[in-house]
Amino acid sequence: MKKFKHFAVVVSFIFLVGCGFLGFGGGHIDAVPSVATDHPLVGTWEWTVTNTYIYIFNADGNGSRGTAPMVQQFTWYVCESDHLQMTLGNTTEHWYKEIEDDLLTISSRQVANMQHSYRRRAGS
């Protein structure tokens, strides 16, 4: 019985550490209303090239992006390392983010030289 308890503790520890390293729930701040309501990403952001392409980050951790009729739904959260993670169906995107005044700049952590800027929509 003592060996079983030791084994269970070791397996549990490995699972928790593995989840943290792989990003399965560890090392992030969920974008839930109690956490994200005041998060600076919450709101509507318009692409600086044309204001027809937008990002909407909701306080509940859901969001959408695109231009009608091509709108994609996603879930989002900000990791402890302050990068943005968005999940669109089976795809997960990782972005560096910077917000200065009402300008959001995101740079892909997965695709070299992919960077976009968005201006906060007035009133959002």
C-alpha positions, 0 to 999 in steps of 0.5 A: 500500500505504501508503494502505491501511495508513493507511485500515485504521488509521483504520477500526479506530480509528473502530470501536473508538471507536464500540464504546466510545460505543455500549456494544458491549464498551467501557467496562464490566467483564464479570461473569465469575467472575474479576471478579465473584466478589466483586462485591457484587451477587452473591447473591439479593435479595428485594423489600422489598414482598414477598419472593416477587419476587427477583433472583439475580445469579450470578458468571458474569454470568447471573441471573434475576428474578421469582416462580415461574412467571414467571421471566426469565433475564438477563445482567448487568454493571456499567459503569465508570460503576457503573451496572447493565446487564441484557440480557433477550433483545432488551431491555437495561435500564440501572439506577443501583444503590446498595448500603448494608449489605444493601439494594440500590436500583435506579433506572431510567435509562430510565423516570422515577421507577422505583425498587425496593429489595431486601434481600439474602437471608440466607446469599447 
